């Protein structure tokens, strides 16, 4: 939504942003490629060749989160291969789903979880996929710059979701500690280690929230580029707090904590540091 809000044309906003904001459709972002390092979007093999009033797209992407069931994808593709700077070779183009030539190969299994719809990481191909040139976001060669604009708000969104998960997990941990008896009249909450875990979790969640609010305020005032170090800080710090709080809650729940009878295991089946989605999104939705 940030890309379309900040850089979309009026036609793009009406056609794609408005129904996205209203929850009528979902979107997905196709950047990472299986044969090239996903952490470096400067290197892309996917091409978008302009042919009159259209772009013809060919390429192979994966970890296109939520491609299954999305209304459209924004694809990063090379449009200016001869550009002097590698940062000016790629562009972002909207591809409605379905469009002939766009194909979802599979939902990639993650740590035993196949995933579907919003919880999936799609592997997709573009085979002579033709879209009108009016689907270009911004100007040609601006894709890398747009990607950087997208990262700041996106990382704040991740942290917001993680804090929400932490709060629910914290409530579950406290409730379990008060209800579970080790012996008649002796509850888990009476144990010093459990009390320590609860106190540490509460302090870390509060600290995470204040860090994220501070970063969001600075970004609103000065822009994402000016606070990139703050954004990086909250990304790793809040992710670490999330894993600690979930782990403590699992420990307090004992064997029950590793079953699917609670929500706790849903927050641990993906790589949190990478900001990714499947287990955490699923956990957020169920909360």
C-alpha positions as CSV (number, residue, x, y, z in Angstrom):
1,X,0.0,0.0,0.0
2,X,2.9,2.4,0.7
3,X,4.1,2.1,-2.8
4,X,0.8,2.9,-4.4
5,X,0.0,5.6,-1.9
6,X,3.2,7.4,-2.4
7,X,4.0,6.7,-6.1
8,X,0.9,5.3,-7.8
9,X,-1.0,7.2,-10.5
10,X,-4.6,8.1,-10.0
11,X,-5.6,5.1,-12.1
12,X,-3.5,2.8,-10.1
13,X,-4.9,4.1,-6.8
14,X,-8.4,3.7,-8.0
15,X,-7.9,0.3,-9.5
16,X,-5.6,-1.4,-7.0
17,X,-5.1,0.8,-3.9
18,X,-8.7,1.5,-3.0
19,X,-9.9,-2.2,-3.0
20,X,-6.7,-3.1,-1.2
21,X,-7.4,-0.6,1.6
22,X,-11.0,-1.8,1.8
23,X,-9.9,-5.4,2.3
24,X,-11.6,-6.5,-0.9
25,X,-8.3,-8.0,-2.3
26,X,-4.8,-8.8,-1.2
27,X,-1.5,-8.1,-2.9
28,X,1.9,-9.7,-3.0
29,X,5.4,-8.6,-3.9
30,X,7.6,-10.6,-6.3
31,X,11.3,-9.6,-5.9
32,X,13.3,-12.6,-4.6
33,X,14.7,-15.0,-7.2
34,X,15.8,-18.6,-6.6
35,X,19.1,-18.3,-8.5
36,X,20.3,-15.0,-7.1
37,X,20.8,-13.6,-3.5
38,X,17.4,-12.4,-2.3
39,X,19.0,-10.0,0.1
40,X,20.4,-8.0,-2.8
41,X,17.6,-6.7,-5.2
42,X,20.2,-5.0,-7.4
43,X,20.9,-8.4,-9.0
44,X,17.8,-9.6,-10.9
45,X,17.3,-11.9,-13.9
46,X,13.6,-11.2,-14.5
47,X,13.2,-8.9,-17.5
48,X,10.4,-6.6,-18.6
49,X,10.7,-5.5,-22.2
50,X,8.7,-2.6,-23.5
51,X,6.7,-3.4,-26.6
52,X,4.7,-0.4,-27.7
53,X,2.1,0.2,-25.1
54,X,2.9,-2.9,-23.1
55,X,5.6,-4.7,-21.1
56,X,6.4,-8.3,-21.7
57,X,7.7,-9.9,-18.5
58,X,9.7,-13.1,-18.2
59,X,11.3,-14.4,-15.0
60,X,11.2,-16.8,-12.0
61,X,10.5,-15.6,-8.5
62,X,10.0,-17.3,-5.1
63,X,9.1,-16.4,-1.5
64,X,6.4,-14.2,-3.0
65,X,4.4,-14.2,0.2
66,X,0.6,-14.6,-0.2
67,X,0.7,-15.0,-3.9
68,X,-1.9,-17.8,-3.6
69,X,-5.2,-15.9,-3.7
70,X,-3.8,-12.4,-4.3
71,X,-5.5,-9.9,-6.5
72,X,-2.3,-8.6,-8.0
73,X,1.5,-8.7,-7.6
74,X,4.1,-6.0,-7.9
75,X,7.1,-7.5,-9.7
76,X,10.6,-6.2,-9.6
77,X,12.1,-6.6,-13.1
78,X,14.9,-5.3,-15.2
79,X,13.7,-2.7,-17.7
80,X,17.0,-0.7,-18.2
81,X,19.7,-3.3,-18.6
82,X,22.2,-0.8,-20.0
83,X,21.9,1.7,-17.2
84,X,25.2,2.9,-15.9
85,X,24.2,2.3,-12.2
86,X,23.0,-1.2,-11.2
87,X,20.6,0.7,-8.9
88,X,18.8,2.1,-12.0
89,X,18.2,-1.1,-14.0
90,X,15.0,-2.4,-12.4
91,X,11.4,-1.1,-12.2
92,X,8.3,-2.1,-10.3
93,X,5.3,-3.2,-12.4
94,X,1.8,-4.2,-11.3
95,X,0.6,-7.5,-12.7
96,X,-3.1,-8.3,-12.0
97,X,-3.8,-11.9,-11.0
98,X,-4.8,-13.8,-13.1
99,X,-3.0,-12.4,-16.1
100,X,-2.0,-14.9,-18.9
101,X,1.6,-15.8,-18.4
102,X,1.6,-15.5,-14.6
103,X,1.7,-18.9,-13.0
104,X,1.8,-20.0,-9.3
105,X,4.1,-23.1,-9.3
106,X,3.6,-24.0,-5.7
107,X,3.4,-22.8,-2.1
108,X,6.8,-23.5,-0.7
109,X,6.8,-25.8,2.4
110,X,8.4,-24.1,5.4
111,X,9.6,-26.3,8.2
112,X,6.9,-28.9,7.5
113,X,4.1,-26.4,7.0
114,X,2.8,-26.3,3.4
115,X,0.8,-23.1,3.9
116,X,-2.0,-21.8,1.8
117,X,-3.3,-18.3,0.8
118,X,-2.2,-15.6,3.2
119,X,0.2,-18.0,5.0
120,X,2.0,-19.2,1.9
121,X,5.3,-18.3,0.3
122,X,4.7,-18.7,-3.5
123,X,7.1,-19.8,-6.2
124,X,5.9,-18.1,-9.4
125,X,6.9,-17.7,-13.0
126,X,6.3,-15.0,-15.6
127,X,6.2,-16.5,-19.1
128,X,5.5,-13.8,-21.8
129,X,3.3,-12.1,-19.3
130,X,2.0,-8.9,-20.9
131,X,0.6,-5.9,-19.0
132,X,0.0,-2.3,-20.1
133,X,2.8,0.2,-19.6
134,X,0.4,2.2,-17.3
135,X,1.0,-0.5,-14.7
136,X,4.6,0.8,-14.2
137,X,4.9,2.4,-10.7
138,X,6.9,5.6,-10.7
139,X,9.4,5.9,-13.6
140,X,11.6,3.3,-15.3
141,X,14.7,2.4,-13.4
142,X,13.3,3.6,-10.1
143,X,12.6,0.1,-8.7
144,X,15.5,-0.1,-6.3
145,X,14.7,3.4,-4.8
146,X,11.0,2.4,-4.4
147,X,12.1,-0.8,-2.7
148,X,14.0,1.2,-0.1
149,X,11.0,3.4,0.5
150,X,8.9,0.3,1.1
151,X,11.3,-1.3,3.6
152,X,11.1,1.3,6.4
153,X,7.3,1.2,6.9
154,X,7.2,-2.5,6.2
155,X,9.7,-3.3,9.1
156,X,7.6,-1.1,11.4
157,X,4.5,-3.1,10.4
158,X,6.3,-6.3,11.3
159,X,7.3,-5.0,14.7
160,X,3.7,-3.8,15.4
161,X,2.4,-7.3,14.6
162,X,5.1,-8.9,16.8
163,X,4.2,-6.7,19.7
164,X,0.6,-7.7,19.3
165,X,1.6,-11.4,19.4
166,X,3.8,-10.7,22.5
167,X,0.8,-9.2,24.3
168,X,-1.4,-12.2,23.7
169,X,1.3,-14.7,24.5
170,X,2.1,-12.8,27.7
171,X,-1.6,-13.0,28.8
172,X,-1.6,-16.7,28.1
173,X,1.6,-17.2,30.1
174,X,0.2,-15.2,33.1
175,X,-3.1,-17.1,33.0
176,X,-1.4,-20.5,32.9
177,X,0.9,-19.5,35.8
178,X,-2.1,-18.6,37.9
179,X,-4.2,-21.7,37.0
180,X,-1.7,-24.5,36.9
181,X,-0.9,-26.2,40.3
182,X,2.3,-28.1,40.8
183,X,1.0,-29.5,44.1
184,X,-2.3,-28.8,45.9
185,X,-2.2,-25.1,46.8
186,X,1.1,-24.5,45.1
187,X,0.8,-22.7,41.7
188,X,3.4,-22.1,39.0
189,X,3.1,-18.4,39.7
190,X,4.6,-19.0,43.1
191,X,7.9,-20.1,41.5
192,X,10.6,-17.4,41.4
193,X,11.7,-18.4,37.9
194,X,8.2,-18.0,36.6
195,X,7.9,-14.6,38.2
196,X,11.3,-13.6,36.7
197,X,10.1,-14.6,33.2
198,X,6.9,-12.6,33.6
199,X,8.7,-9.5,34.9
200,X,11.3,-9.7,32.1
201,X,8.7,-10.2,29.4
202,X,6.6,-7.3,30.6
203,X,9.6,-5.0,30.6
204,X,10.8,-6.1,27.2
205,X,7.4,-5.7,25.6
206,X,7.0,-2.2,27.0
207,X,10.5,-1.3,25.8
208,X,9.7,-2.7,22.3
209,X,6.6,-0.6,22.0
210,X,8.3,2.6,23.0
211,X,11.2,1.9,20.6
212,X,8.7,1.3,17.7
213,X,6.6,4.4,18.5
214,X,9.7,6.5,18.7
215,X,11.0,5.2,15.3
216,X,7.6,5.7,13.7
217,X,7.4,9.3,14.9
218,X,10.9,10.0,13.7
219,X,10.2,8.4,10.3
220,X,7.0,10.5,10.0
221,X,9.0,13.7,10.7
222,X,12.3,13.0,8.9
223,X,11.6,10.2,6.4
224,X,12.7,6.6,6.4
225,X,16.2,7.2,5.1
226,X,17.1,9.5,8.0
227,X,16.1,6.9,10.6
228,X,17.4,3.8,8.9
229,X,19.5,2.8,11.9
230,X,16.5,3.1,14.2
231,X,14.5,1.0,11.8
232,X,17.2,-1.7,11.7
233,X,17.4,-1.6,15.5
234,X,13.7,-2.3,16.1
235,X,13.8,-5.0,13.5
236,X,16.3,-7.2,15.4
237,X,15.3,-6.1,18.9
238,X,11.6,-6.7,18.7
239,X,12.1,-10.0,16.8
240,X,14.4,-11.2,19.6
241,X,11.8,-10.1,22.3
242,X,9.1,-12.0,20.4
243,X,11.1,-15.2,20.4
244,X,12.0,-14.9,24.1
245,X,8.4,-14.2,25.2
246,X,7.0,-17.1,23.1
247,X,9.7,-19.5,24.4
248,X,9.0,-18.5,28.1
249,X,5.2,-19.0,27.5
250,X,5.9,-22.4,25.9
251,X,8.0,-23.4,29.0
252,X,5.2,-22.3,31.4
253,X,2.6,-24.4,29.4
254,X,4.9,-27.4,29.6
255,X,4.1,-30.2,27.0
256,X,0.9,-28.4,26.2
257,X,2.9,-25.5,24.8
258,X,4.4,-27.5,21.9
259,X,1.0,-28.8,20.7
260,X,-1.4,-27.1,18.4
261,X,-3.9,-27.0,21.2
262,X,-2.6,-23.5,21.9
263,X,-1.4,-20.8,19.6
264,X,2.1,-20.8,20.9
265,X,3.7,-23.0,18.3
266,X,2.4,-20.9,15.4
267,X,4.8,-18.1,16.3
268,X,7.9,-20.3,16.1
269,X,7.6,-22.1,12.7
270,X,9.4,-19.4,10.7
271,X,12.5,-17.3,10.6
272,X,11.6,-14.2,12.7
273,X,14.8,-12.3,11.9
274,X,14.0,-12.3,8.2
275,X,10.7,-10.7,9.0
276,X,8.7,-13.5,7.5
277,X,5.3,-14.3,7.6
278,X,3.8,-17.6,7.7
279,X,3.7,-18.6,11.4
280,X,3.7,-15.0,12.7
281,X,0.9,-13.9,10.3
282,X,-1.1,-17.0,11.2
283,X,-0.6,-16.4,14.9
284,X,-1.6,-12.7,14.5
285,X,-4.8,-13.6,12.6
286,X,-5.9,-16.2,15.1
287,X,-5.2,-13.8,18.0
